[in-house]
Amino acid sequence: GSSPTFSVSVIAGQPITYQWLTNGVTVAGAPGDSIALTHCQLNSPTNFTCIVTNNYGKLTNVWSVSYLPTPMASYPQAVLADQPVGFWRLNEGPDDGYGDNGIICNDYQSGNNGIYTNVNLDQGGYNPFEPMERSVLFGETGLSFYDSYAGQIQGVDFATADGANAEFTVAAWVNGYSGAQVGGGTIIGKGVSGVNDEFNLGLNASKCYQFYVRSADGTVYTATNNLAPDSNWHYLVGVCDEANGRVSLYVDGVLLGSTAIPANSGLYETSEPMSIGSGITSGTGQDYTQQFFGFIDD
């Protein structure tokens, strides 16, 4: 049911022409550097080809894709109906007992997949009445208490120049261990934690839930509260609404934290990837010690 776009970036002499094929069949009316699909189904094309040509020759780029079935539970259906930027269900499995390293963390909406490291897959989810609703346990594999995350998630970028409004929402179902957290633990974040990140949904220094964004000039605006992980499921929603001058944090549908942010202040741009379960703590994208301990779902 999603509607992904495939694109290429070309540096070459002009003029340039583009030819797209799906499953070997030329696509009519797709002469540019991208092709968009609408309402994909399980029998939609699985192979995509782009042939780029100029006066000096041609190059070919090929993708092979897979399709995931539409979720049956009501919440993921509602999320996908909103056409989000990305939707990571965190319902992969079974767990291999050895950290599930290298297993794909699927983005059900846009294909911005991640890679699991040191996690426990196929755990109980937030809805006990939906047996197919699974989650991932971060921070307790028996192999490593830190560097437990889904990382290398590219393609998610809300960066906005100074003078324009950043408008986006980050949400997750979370069941954090009570009393077993570190200050600054990351649930979802993009960039190096506390240094050059665009946004972060996680924990503050007091180990309570928070959501912060970094404006284009590097200023941090934080919505926080005094609710700490308590070994219960909670629905966290962080909202950046610069047009109305607010950064907000909702927990279980209740506004628990809010702060003012100047309109048109933009959002900081970073090339670092997004991660789930732990935050990057160095510029190499290799150290993920801003660990969240507990379960994350949808």
C-alpha positions in Angstrom: 0.0 0.0 0.0 3.0 2.4 0.2 4.1 4.8 -2.6 7.9 4.8 -2.9 10.0 6.9 -5.2 13.2 5.6 -6.8 15.7 8.1 -8.0 19.3 8.5 -9.4 21.8 11.2 -9.1 23.9 11.9 -12.1 27.1 13.9 -12.8 27.7 14.0 -16.5 27.8 16.1 -19.6 24.5 17.4 -20.9 22.2 16.6 -22.5 21.2 13.5 -20.4 18.3 11.2 -21.0 16.7 8.6 -18.7 15.0 5.3 -19.5 13.2 3.4 -16.7 12.2 -0.3 -16.8 10.1 -2.4 -14.3 10.6 -6.1 -14.6 12.3 -5.5 -17.9 9.4 -3.5 -19.4 10.0 0.1 -20.5 8.0 2.6 -18.4 6.2 5.2 -20.5 6.1 8.8 -19.3 9.0 8.5 -16.9 11.8 10.4 -18.7 13.3 12.1 -15.6 15.7 11.1 -12.8 13.0 9.5 -10.6 10.0 7.2 -10.8 7.2 7.1 -8.3 4.9 4.1 -7.7 1.4 4.4 -6.2 -0.3 2.0 -3.8 2.2 -0.9 -4.2 0.8 -4.5 -3.9 2.5 -7.9 -3.3 2.4 -8.5 -7.1 3.9 -5.1 -8.0 7.2 -5.0 -9.9 10.2 -6.3 -8.1 13.0 -5.3 -10.5 13.8 -1.7 -11.4 16.3 -0.4 -14.0 17.4 3.1 -14.9 19.5 3.6 -18.0 21.2 7.0 -18.2 22.6 8.2 -21.6 24.5 11.1 -22.9 26.7 11.7 -26.0 29.6 9.8 -24.4 27.8 6.6 -23.5 25.4 5.1 -21.0 25.2 3.7 -17.5 22.7 1.3 -15.9 21.5 1.2 -12.3 19.4 -1.8 -11.0 17.3 -2.3 -7.9 15.7 -5.5 -6.6 13.0 -5.0 -4.0 10.7 -7.1 -1.8 7.2 -6.4 -0.6 5.9 -6.8 2.9 2.2 -7.7 3.5 -0.1 -5.0 4.9 -0.3 -5.1 8.7 -3.6 -6.5 10.1 -3.5 -4.5 13.4 -5.4 -1.2 13.6 -2.6 1.1 14.7 -0.1 0.2 11.9 -2.9 0.4 9.4 -3.7 3.9 10.6 -0.1 5.0 10.4 0.4 3.8 6.9 -2.9 5.5 5.8 -1.2 8.8 6.8 1.6 8.2 4.3 4.5 8.8 6.8 8.0 9.5 5.8 9.0 6.1 7.3 7.5 3.4 9.5 9.7 0.8 11.3 7.5 -1.8 12.8 10.3 -3.6 14.6 8.5 -6.9 14.2 11.2 -8.9 12.5 12.2 -12.4 13.8 12.7 -15.0 14.9 15.4 -14.1 17.3 18.7 -15.9 16.7 19.9 -15.7 20.3 23.2 -14.1 19.2 22.3 -10.5 18.8 20.6 -10.7 15.4 23.5 -8.8 13.8 23.0 -7.9 10.2 19.2 -8.6 10.1 17.2 -6.0 8.2 15.1 -3.5 10.1 12.3 -2.9 7.5 10.8 0.5 6.8 7.3 -0.4 5.7 6.7 3.0 4.0 9.7 4.1 2.1 12.3 1.3 2.2 14.8 3.3 4.3 15.8 0.1 6.0 18.2 -0.2 8.9 20.5 -2.9 10.2 20.2 -4.5 13.7 23.2 -4.9 16.0 23.1 -6.6 19.5 19.4 -6.8 19.9 16.7 -9.3 20.8 14.1 -9.7 18.1 10.5 -11.1 18.3 9.6 -9.8 21.7 6.1 -9.1 23.1 4.5 -5.9 21.7 2.3 -3.2 23.2 -0.9 -4.9 22.2 -1.3 -8.2 24.1 -4.4 -9.0 22.1 -2.5 -9.0 18.8 -0.1 -11.9 18.7 1.6 -10.6 15.5 2.4 -7.3 17.2 6.1 -7.9 18.1 8.8 -5.6 19.4 12.6 -5.4 19.8 14.5 -5.5 23.1 17.4 -3.1 23.1 20.3 -3.1 25.6 20.1 -6.7 26.9 21.4 -9.3 24.5 23.8 -11.0 26.9 26.6 -10.0 24.5 26.7 -6.3 25.0 24.8 -3.9 27.2 25.7 -1.0 24.9 25.9 -0.6 21.1 22.4 -2.2 20.8 20.5 -0.5 18.0 19.0 -0.5 14.6 21.3 1.8 12.6 22.5 3.0 9.2 19.0 4.4 8.5 19.5 6.8 5.6 16.9 8.8 3.7 15.2 10.5 6.7 16.0 14.2 6.8 13.8 17.1 8.0 16.6 19.7 7.7 15.2 23.1 6.8 17.1 26.3 6.1 17.0 29.2 8.5 14.0 31.3 7.5 11.7 28.3 6.9 9.5 26.2 9.3 10.4 22.6 10.3 7.2 20.6 10.7 7.4 16.9 11.7 6.3 14.3 14.2 8.3 11.3 15.7 6.4 8.6 17.5 7.1 5.2 19.1 5.6 2.7 21.6 8.1 2.3 24.4 8.5 0.0 27.4 11.7 1.1 29.2 13.2 -0.7 32.2 12.6 1.0 35.5 15.8 2.2 37.1 18.1 0.7 34.5 18.6 3.7 32.2 21.4 6.1 31.4 21.0 9.8 31.0 20.7 10.8 27.4 19.5 7.4 26.2 18.1 7.5 22.7 14.9 5.9 21.5 15.0 7.5 18.0 17.5 10.1 16.9 19.4 11.4 13.9 22.9 12.6 14.2 25.6 12.5 16.9 23.7 12.8 20.3 24.0 16.3 21.8 26.5 17.4 19.1 25.0 17.7 15.6 21.7 15.9 15.8 18.6 17.1 14.1 16.1 15.6 16.6 16.1 13.1 19.4 13.3 11.3 21.2 14.7 9.7 24.3 15.8 10.4 27.9 17.2 13.6 29.5 20.1 13.7 32.1 17.6 12.8 34.8 16.5 9.7 32.8 13.0 11.1 32.1 11.4 11.1 28.7 12.2 14.1 26.4 12.0 15.3 22.8 14.4 17.9 21.4 15.2 19.5 18.1 18.2 21.5 16.9 17.4 24.6 14.9 19.3 25.6 11.8 21.7 27.7 13.8 22.4 24.9 16.3 20.2 26.0 19.2 18.5 23.1 21.0 14.8 23.3 22.1 13.7 20.6 24.5 10.2 19.4 25.6 10.6 17.3 28.7 8.8 16.1 31.9 9.3 14.1 35.0 8.0 10.7 33.7 10.8 8.1 33.8 10.6 4.6 32.2 8.6 2.4 34.6 8.5 -1.0 32.9 5.1 -0.2 31.3 4.2 0.5 27.7 3.8 4.2 26.8 3.0 5.9 23.5 5.5 8.8 23.0 4.9 11.5 20.4 7.4 14.3 19.8 6.1 17.2 17.6 8.1 20.0 16.0 5.7 22.7 15.0 7.7 25.8 14.2 4.9 27.5 12.4 3.0 27.7 15.7 6.2 28.2 17.8 6.1 24.9 19.8 8.1 21.8 20.4 5.9 19.3 22.3 6.1 15.8 23.9 2.9 13.8 24.3 2.8 10.6 26.4 -0.2 8.3 26.1 -2.1 11.1 24.3 -1.5 13.7 27.1 0.7 16.8 26.6 3.4 16.4 29.2 6.1 18.8 28.0 6.3 21.8 25.7 8.7 24.6 24.9 8.7 27.7 22.7 10.7 27.7 19.5 11.0 30.7 17.1 9.0 30.4 13.9 11.1 30.1 10.8 14.2 28.9 12.7 14.7 25.9 10.4 16.3 22.5 11.4 19.9 21.6 11.6 21.3 19.5 8.8 23.5 16.5 9.4 24.7 13.7 7.1 24.7 11.2 10.0 22.1 8.4 9.8 19.1 7.9 12.0 19.1 5.2 14.6 16.6 3.4 16.9 17.4 2.1 20.4 20.7 3.9 20.9 22.3 7.2 19.9 25.5 7.8 18.0 28.2 9.3 20.3 31.0 9.9 17.9 31.3 11.4 14.4 32.3 8.1 12.9 28.8 6.6 13.1 30.3 3.6 14.9 29.8 4.2 18.7 26.2 3.8 19.9 26.6 4.2 23.7 23.6 6.5 24.3 21.7 3.3 25.1 18.0 2.9 25.8 17.2 -0.2 27.8 13.9 -1.8 27.0 11.4 -2.6 24.3 10.5 -0.4 21.3 7.7 -1.1 18.9 6.1 0.5 15.8 
